[in-house]
Amino acid sequence: MAAPPHDRPPPAEGIWLYGHHPVAAALDNPLRPCRRLLATAPALARLGRLADRPGLEVERVGPKELARVLPEDVVHQGCALLVGPLPTRPLEALLAGLGAEALVLVLDRIQDPRNLGAILRSAAALDVAAVILPERRSAPLGAACAKAASGALDMVPIVEVANLVQAIETLKRAGFWVVGLDAHAETPLESLPFRSRRALVLGSEEKGMRRLVAEHCDLSAKLAISPRIDSLNVAVAAGIALYLLARGLPRP
């Protein structure tokens, strides 16, 4: 039986990223394996010295050549970059390298790669120290995610873990206060006290956090929104919640 789409590994040769910001961010990330760049003359000019990366195969092409390697109707802005996966990051080592104050984001099976990319973009904008994802049954970190992230896929440290509950317990041992976002919780997120090390947990688009994930959070909180709307899109909710935890909670 074929594996579910989200559980399939990327092709052996890698994936094609497209669009100026995803391509530029990947080229600027020394940890990202970059193999082949296809770009029009104007796109190469915009990328500038980033295209001079050692070991990178660069080809100046036209739109027809780009269309042969990219999905139909994507907005590629004249460039496509063949990349390999980012190296794995052990969670414990990453947490040990963080300072006394840090904000971490935990995502429990986000399904839409565009939502995942938008969340990563907000995480980069708000200096999130790390994003933790399950290895399986989560949206792939591929081209659609990278395009929506507008470069953030190569800016925010991402840790994929086998067991999200165990990852939450690791966060707690490292001094993180873990808050699960739940539309049915009683406590408004903005009323929480400030904690120097804090982690936000978001669930999937339709089902929210899984029961065991929610039970292992220190508490659940909600966004105070109008009763006319039951809930927000997960990417919108993530942006608001991250802003509150990064900038909006009153400091002692």
LUMBA-486004 format. One record per residue (C-alpha): chain; z, x, y; residue number from 1. Coordinates in Angstrom, 3 decimals. Example, Ala and Ser with C-alpha at 12.3 -4.5 7.8 and 13.67 -1.06 7.14 Angstrom:
BEGIN
@unit A | up 7.800 | east 12.300 | north -4.500 | pos 1
@unit A | up 7.140 | east 13.670 | north -1.060 | pos 2
END
This chain:
BEGIN
@unit A | up 0.000 | east 0.000 | north 0.000 | pos 1
@unit A | up -0.904 | east 1.319 | north 3.430 | pos 2
@unit A | up 1.954 | east 2.225 | north 5.757 | pos 3
@unit A | up 2.599 | east -0.042 | north 8.762 | pos 4
@unit A | up 0.658 | east 1.193 | north 11.824 | pos 5
@unit A | up 3.787 | east 2.370 | north 13.650 | pos 6
@unit A | up 4.890 | east 4.467 | north 10.675 | pos 7
@unit A | up 1.654 | east 6.371 | north 10.247 | pos 8
@unit A | up 1.691 | east 9.996 | north 11.426 | pos 9
@unit A | up -0.861 | east 11.038 | north 14.060 | pos 10
@unit A | up -4.161 | east 12.419 | north 12.756 | pos 11
@unit A | up -3.964 | east 16.026 | north 11.610 | pos 12
@unit A | up -6.113 | east 17.154 | north 14.534 | pos 13
@unit A | up -3.830 | east 15.450 | north 17.087 | pos 14
@unit A | up -4.306 | east 12.651 | north 19.587 | pos 15
@unit A | up -6.439 | east 12.271 | north 22.704 | pos 16
@unit A | up -4.549 | east 11.717 | north 25.946 | pos 17
@unit A | up -6.565 | east 10.429 | north 28.887 | pos 18
@unit A | up -6.127 | east 9.832 | north 32.605 | pos 19
@unit A | up -5.240 | east 12.402 | north 35.242 | pos 20
@unit A | up -1.438 | east 12.099 | north 35.204 | pos 21
@unit A | up -0.943 | east 12.167 | north 31.389 | pos 22
@unit A | up -3.391 | east 15.047 | north 31.008 | pos 23
@unit A | up -1.935 | east 17.054 | north 33.899 | pos 24
@unit A | up 1.635 | east 16.560 | north 32.664 | pos 25
@unit A | up 0.705 | east 17.654 | north 29.131 | pos 26
@unit A | up -1.083 | east 20.750 | north 30.431 | pos 27
@unit A | up 1.957 | east 21.563 | north 32.570 | pos 28
@unit A | up 4.365 | east 21.208 | north 29.629 | pos 29
@unit A | up 4.717 | east 24.574 | north 27.844 | pos 30
@unit A | up 6.104 | east 22.804 | north 24.769 | pos 31
@unit A | up 3.011 | east 20.604 | north 24.317 | pos 32
@unit A | up 0.272 | east 22.014 | north 22.052 | pos 33
@unit A | up -2.978 | east 21.535 | north 24.015 | pos 34
@unit A | up -6.172 | east 22.189 | north 22.110 | pos 35
@unit A | up -9.281 | east 20.821 | north 23.794 | pos 36
@unit A | up -10.017 | east 19.460 | north 27.256 | pos 37
@unit A | up -13.059 | east 17.327 | north 28.021 | pos 38
@unit A | up -13.510 | east 16.680 | north 31.720 | pos 39
@unit A | up -16.082 | east 15.859 | north 34.354 | pos 40
@unit A | up -16.588 | east 18.299 | north 37.206 | pos 41
@unit A | up -14.491 | east 16.220 | north 39.675 | pos 42
@unit A | up -11.704 | east 15.826 | north 37.114 | pos 43
@unit A | up -11.648 | east 19.579 | north 36.475 | pos 44
@unit A | up -11.357 | east 20.145 | north 40.215 | pos 45
@unit A | up -8.356 | east 17.794 | north 40.387 | pos 46
@unit A | up -6.651 | east 19.547 | north 37.476 | pos 47
@unit A | up -7.133 | east 22.911 | north 39.135 | pos 48
@unit A | up -5.246 | east 25.818 | north 37.588 | pos 49
@unit A | up -3.713 | east 23.601 | north 34.896 | pos 50
@unit A | up -7.062 | east 23.784 | north 33.093 | pos 51
@unit A | up -6.725 | east 27.584 | north 32.872 | pos 52
@unit A | up -4.051 | east 27.303 | north 30.207 | pos 53
@unit A | up -4.397 | east 30.151 | north 27.645 | pos 54
@unit A | up -5.931 | east 29.110 | north 24.335 | pos 55
@unit A | up -7.296 | east 25.832 | north 25.685 | pos 56
@unit A | up -10.909 | east 24.966 | north 24.892 | pos 57
@unit A | up -12.425 | east 23.450 | north 28.053 | pos 58
@unit A | up -15.716 | east 21.557 | north 28.118 | pos 59
@unit A | up -17.315 | east 20.078 | north 31.207 | pos 60
@unit A | up -18.838 | east 16.762 | north 30.133 | pos 61
@unit A | up -20.144 | east 13.466 | north 31.439 | pos 62
@unit A | up -18.765 | east 9.948 | north 30.957 | pos 63
@unit A | up -20.896 | east 9.409 | north 27.827 | pos 64
@unit A | up -19.256 | east 12.319 | north 26.029 | pos 65
@unit A | up -15.812 | east 11.004 | north 26.934 | pos 66
@unit A | up -16.735 | east 7.551 | north 25.655 | pos 67
@unit A | up -17.480 | east 9.023 | north 22.218 | pos 68
@unit A | up -13.902 | east 10.217 | north 21.667 | pos 69
@unit A | up -11.891 | east 7.531 | north 23.507 | pos 70
@unit A | up -11.258 | east 3.836 | north 22.836 | pos 71
@unit A | up -13.587 | east 1.400 | north 24.532 | pos 72
@unit A | up -12.871 | east 0.372 | north 28.138 | pos 73
@unit A | up -9.962 | east 2.783 | north 28.756 | pos 74
@unit A | up -9.469 | east 4.174 | north 32.265 | pos 75
@unit A | up -9.840 | east 7.898 | north 31.614 | pos 76
@unit A | up -10.473 | east 9.123 | north 35.195 | pos 77
@unit A | up -12.914 | east 11.684 | north 33.856 | pos 78
@unit A | up -10.667 | east 13.631 | north 31.497 | pos 79
@unit A | up -9.366 | east 13.630 | north 27.933 | pos 80
@unit A | up -7.078 | east 16.162 | north 26.278 | pos 81
@unit A | up -6.624 | east 16.726 | north 22.551 | pos 82
@unit A | up -2.944 | east 17.518 | north 21.934 | pos 83
@unit A | up -0.576 | east 18.082 | north 19.069 | pos 84
@unit A | up 2.880 | east 16.501 | north 18.765 | pos 85
@unit A | up 5.796 | east 17.810 | north 20.750 | pos 86
@unit A | up 8.297 | east 19.865 | north 18.733 | pos 87
@unit A | up 11.275 | east 18.039 | north 17.275 | pos 88
@unit A | up 14.544 | east 18.260 | north 19.216 | pos 89
@unit A | up 17.899 | east 18.193 | north 17.367 | pos 90
@unit A | up 20.110 | east 15.662 | north 19.155 | pos 91
@unit A | up 23.305 | east 17.702 | north 18.926 | pos 92
@unit A | up 21.681 | east 20.779 | north 20.460 | pos 93
@unit A | up 20.162 | east 18.770 | north 23.291 | pos 94
@unit A | up 23.477 | east 17.076 | north 24.120 | pos 95
@unit A | up 25.303 | east 20.401 | north 24.058 | pos 96
@unit A | up 22.975 | east 21.664 | north 26.774 | pos 97
@unit A | up 23.673 | east 18.797 | north 29.176 | pos 98
@unit A | up 26.038 | east 19.036 | north 32.100 | pos 99
@unit A | up 29.239 | east 17.104 | north 32.720 | pos 100
@unit A | up 27.249 | east 14.214 | north 34.233 | pos 101
@unit A | up 24.266 | east 12.802 | north 32.338 | pos 102
@unit A | up 22.478 | east 9.522 | north 31.625 | pos 103
@unit A | up 20.852 | east 8.994 | north 28.217 | pos 104
@unit A | up 18.631 | east 6.124 | north 27.089 | pos 105
@unit A | up 18.581 | east 4.759 | north 23.523 | pos 106
@unit A | up 15.691 | east 2.492 | north 22.495 | pos 107
@unit A | up 16.074 | east 0.331 | north 19.402 | pos 108
@unit A | up 12.569 | east -0.301 | north 18.045 | pos 109
@unit A | up 10.483 | east -0.983 | north 21.142 | pos 110
@unit A | up 7.207 | east -2.297 | north 19.721 | pos 111
@unit A | up 4.646 | east -2.226 | north 22.546 | pos 112
@unit A | up 3.450 | east 1.283 | north 23.488 | pos 113
@unit A | up 2.791 | east 0.097 | north 27.055 | pos 114
@unit A | up 6.405 | east -1.060 | north 27.355 | pos 115
@unit A | up 7.588 | east 2.241 | north 25.911 | pos 116
@unit A | up 5.446 | east 4.165 | north 28.382 | pos 117
@unit A | up 6.683 | east 2.116 | north 31.336 | pos 118
@unit A | up 10.283 | east 2.710 | north 30.248 | pos 119
@unit A | up 9.671 | east 6.460 | north 30.003 | pos 120
@unit A | up 8.195 | east 6.397 | north 33.505 | pos 121
@unit A | up 11.383 | east 4.782 | north 34.857 | pos 122
@unit A | up 13.473 | east 7.271 | north 32.877 | pos 123
@unit A | up 11.664 | east 10.192 | north 34.496 | pos 124
@unit A | up 11.984 | east 8.648 | north 37.958 | pos 125
@unit A | up 15.743 | east 8.293 | north 37.512 | pos 126
@unit A | up 16.401 | east 11.714 | north 35.949 | pos 127
@unit A | up 17.392 | east 10.432 | north 32.512 | pos 128
@unit A | up 18.500 | east 13.445 | north 30.494 | pos 129
@unit A | up 17.082 | east 12.280 | north 27.153 | pos 130
@unit A | up 15.507 | east 9.296 | north 25.422 | pos 131
@unit A | up 16.494 | east 8.616 | north 21.809 | pos 132
@unit A | up 14.121 | east 6.702 | north 19.513 | pos 133
@unit A | up 14.119 | east 5.801 | north 15.812 | pos 134
@unit A | up 11.608 | east 7.773 | north 13.756 | pos 135
@unit A | up 10.253 | east 4.597 | north 12.156 | pos 136
@unit A | up 9.234 | east 1.126 | north 13.344 | pos 137
@unit A | up 8.947 | east 2.074 | north 16.982 | pos 138
@unit A | up 5.847 | east 2.139 | north 19.171 | pos 139
@unit A | up 3.888 | east 5.374 | north 18.676 | pos 140
@unit A | up 4.087 | east 8.128 | north 21.263 | pos 141
@unit A | up 0.310 | east 8.142 | north 21.579 | pos 142
@unit A | up -2.378 | east 7.698 | north 24.187 | pos 143
@unit A | up -1.504 | east 4.138 | north 25.247 | pos 144
@unit A | up 2.133 | east 5.093 | north 25.719 | pos 145
@unit A | up 1.175 | east 8.252 | north 27.610 | pos 146
@unit A | up -1.151 | east 6.346 | north 29.934 | pos 147
@unit A | up 1.545 | east 3.782 | north 30.793 | pos 148
@unit A | up 4.088 | east 6.585 | north 31.224 | pos 149
@unit A | up 1.815 | east 8.266 | north 33.815 | pos 150
@unit A | up 2.904 | east 11.748 | north 32.755 | pos 151
@unit A | up 6.515 | east 10.962 | north 31.862 | pos 152
@unit A | up 5.863 | east 11.418 | north 28.135 | pos 153
@unit A | up 5.794 | east 15.156 | north 28.825 | pos 154
@unit A | up 8.617 | east 15.110 | north 31.394 | pos 155
@unit A | up 11.558 | east 13.423 | north 29.657 | pos 156
@unit A | up 13.114 | east 15.024 | north 26.543 | pos 157
@unit A | up 12.537 | east 12.647 | north 23.621 | pos 158
@unit A | up 14.566 | east 12.775 | north 20.411 | pos 159
@unit A | up 13.429 | east 10.857 | north 17.333 | pos 160
@unit A | up 16.251 | east 10.207 | north 14.855 | pos 161
@unit A | up 16.424 | east 8.860 | north 11.322 | pos 162
@unit A | up 19.451 | east 6.667 | north 11.999 | pos 163
@unit A | up 20.116 | east 5.152 | north 15.426 | pos 164
@unit A | up 23.697 | east 4.136 | north 14.608 | pos 165
@unit A | up 24.545 | east 7.707 | north 13.662 | pos 166
@unit A | up 22.911 | east 8.882 | north 16.891 | pos 167
@unit A | up 25.150 | east 6.531 | north 18.886 | pos 168
@unit A | up 28.204 | east 7.934 | north 17.128 | pos 169
@unit A | up 26.982 | east 11.448 | north 17.978 | pos 170
@unit A | up 26.742 | east 10.386 | north 21.625 | pos 171
@unit A | up 30.316 | east 9.111 | north 21.534 | pos 172
@unit A | up 31.604 | east 12.362 | north 20.067 | pos 173
@unit A | up 29.849 | east 14.164 | north 22.909 | pos 174
@unit A | up 31.785 | east 12.091 | north 25.449 | pos 175
@unit A | up 29.176 | east 9.418 | north 26.218 | pos 176
@unit A | up 30.148 | east 5.851 | north 27.090 | pos 177
@unit A | up 27.593 | east 3.677 | north 25.285 | pos 178
@unit A | up 26.543 | east 0.375 | north 26.890 | pos 179
@unit A | up 24.221 | east -2.059 | north 25.136 | pos 180
@unit A | up 22.082 | east -4.312 | north 27.323 | pos 181
@unit A | up 22.339 | east -7.913 | north 26.097 | pos 182
@unit A | up 21.201 | east -10.983 | north 28.046 | pos 183
@unit A | up 23.984 | east -13.017 | north 26.381 | pos 184
@unit A | up 26.846 | east -10.646 | north 27.253 | pos 185
@unit A | up 29.575 | east -11.811 | north 29.626 | pos 186
@unit A | up 29.983 | east -8.639 | north 31.700 | pos 187
@unit A | up 27.433 | east -7.870 | north 34.452 | pos 188
@unit A | up 26.192 | east -4.307 | north 34.242 | pos 189
@unit A | up 26.703 | east -3.745 | north 37.958 | pos 190
@unit A | up 30.441 | east -4.502 | north 37.630 | pos 191
@unit A | up 31.103 | east -1.632 | north 35.239 | pos 192
@unit A | up 33.050 | east 1.418 | north 36.394 | pos 193
@unit A | up 31.246 | east 4.722 | north 36.791 | pos 194
@unit A | up 31.427 | east 7.154 | north 33.877 | pos 195
@unit A | up 30.080 | east 10.685 | north 34.125 | pos 196
@unit A | up 28.427 | east 10.609 | north 30.695 | pos 197
@unit A | up 26.811 | east 7.259 | north 29.977 | pos 198
@unit A | up 24.198 | east 5.956 | north 27.571 | pos 199
@unit A | up 22.195 | east 2.733 | north 27.830 | pos 200
@unit A | up 20.925 | east 0.991 | north 24.688 | pos 201
@unit A | up 17.964 | east -1.399 | north 24.812 | pos 202
@unit A | up 16.672 | east -3.522 | north 21.940 | pos 203
@unit A | up 13.185 | east -4.624 | north 20.948 | pos 204
@unit A | up 11.069 | east -7.078 | north 22.918 | pos 205
@unit A | up 11.715 | east -10.143 | north 20.745 | pos 206
@unit A | up 14.938 | east -9.526 | north 18.841 | pos 207
@unit A | up 16.943 | east -7.262 | north 21.136 | pos 208
@unit A | up 19.414 | east -4.823 | north 19.615 | pos 209
@unit A | up 19.975 | east -4.969 | north 15.900 | pos 210
@unit A | up 23.447 | east -6.147 | north 14.900 | pos 211
@unit A | up 24.744 | east -2.782 | north 13.686 | pos 212
@unit A | up 23.395 | east -1.011 | north 16.756 | pos 213
@unit A | up 25.123 | east -3.518 | north 19.054 | pos 214
@unit A | up 28.387 | east -3.269 | north 17.105 | pos 215
@unit A | up 28.514 | east 0.496 | north 17.554 | pos 216
@unit A | up 28.133 | east 0.319 | north 21.349 | pos 217
@unit A | up 31.357 | east 0.628 | north 23.347 | pos 218
@unit A | up 30.505 | east -2.676 | north 25.055 | pos 219
@unit A | up 27.607 | east -4.974 | north 25.915 | pos 220
@unit A | up 26.594 | east -5.943 | north 29.426 | pos 221
@unit A | up 23.916 | east -8.073 | north 31.062 | pos 222
@unit A | up 21.789 | east -8.050 | north 34.170 | pos 223
@unit A | up 22.841 | east -10.784 | north 36.585 | pos 224
@unit A | up 19.608 | east -12.761 | north 37.051 | pos 225
@unit A | up 18.797 | east -16.330 | north 38.061 | pos 226
@unit A | up 19.502 | east -18.974 | north 35.395 | pos 227
@unit A | up 15.939 | east -20.179 | north 35.894 | pos 228
@unit A | up 14.795 | east -17.186 | north 33.781 | pos 229
@unit A | up 16.198 | east -16.513 | north 30.309 | pos 230
@unit A | up 15.332 | east -12.845 | north 30.168 | pos 231
@unit A | up 13.195 | east -10.057 | north 31.604 | pos 232
@unit A | up 10.446 | east -7.978 | north 30.078 | pos 233
@unit A | up 12.145 | east -5.034 | north 28.390 | pos 234
@unit A | up 10.419 | east -2.462 | north 30.601 | pos 235
@unit A | up 11.469 | east -4.325 | north 33.765 | pos 236
@unit A | up 15.027 | east -4.694 | north 32.470 | pos 237
@unit A | up 15.126 | east -0.993 | north 31.619 | pos 238
@unit A | up 14.080 | east -0.001 | north 35.127 | pos 239
@unit A | up 16.734 | east -2.178 | north 36.778 | pos 240
@unit A | up 19.490 | east -1.154 | north 34.361 | pos 241
@unit A | up 18.689 | east 2.548 | north 34.606 | pos 242
@unit A | up 18.724 | east 2.341 | north 38.389 | pos 243
@unit A | up 22.167 | east 0.704 | north 38.331 | pos 244
@unit A | up 23.571 | east 3.323 | north 35.952 | pos 245
@unit A | up 21.914 | east 6.228 | north 37.772 | pos 246
@unit A | up 22.394 | east 5.185 | north 41.395 | pos 247
@unit A | up 24.177 | east 1.867 | north 41.728 | pos 248
@unit A | up 27.599 | east 2.099 | north 40.086 | pos 249
@unit A | up 30.433 | east 2.871 | north 42.508 | pos 250
@unit A | up 31.755 | east 6.374 | north 42.046 | pos 251
@unit A | up 35.479 | east 7.085 | north 42.083 | pos 252
END
